Amino acid sequence: MKTTVTIGLQEYFSNGEWYNKGPLGSKSVYPGGSGSGKRAATREPCQGVALAAWRSYIIVSIGTGASAYTGAQNLHCTVAYGSP
């Protein structure tokens, strides 16, 4: 049985909040296995090169649903505060 996996990106701002950035990625996949064909993906182009913290979040739509956040990574990439 397939399930839907959704992934999004968040950027950390100096006000102590994580903000969603860019479009959500979504894919229906079968459990198990590996390979890029079985992954949801998303991306957001950098608009600046200042150091910023980023993380992704994953939502798996199965049963009552499950979600997780990846560990934050500091990257030389920023996106405007008001960007989606």
QUIGILIN-V416785 format. One record per pair of residues at least 24 apart in sequence whose ideal C-beta (glycine too) atoms are under 6 Angstrom apart, sorted by the first residue. I is the first residue (numbers start at 1). GAP is how many residues later the second one is. If there is no record, write none. Layout:
# QUIGILIN-V416785
i: [I,I]
gap: [GAP,GAP]
This chain:
# QUIGILIN-V416785
i: [2,2,3,3,4,4,5,5,5,6,7,7,7,7,8,9,9,9,10,11,11,11,12,21,44,46,47,47,48,49,50,51,52]
gap: [26,28,58,59,24,57,24,35,55,53,33,35,49,51,49,33,35,47,45,41,43,68,41,58,35,31,32,33,30,27,28,25,26]
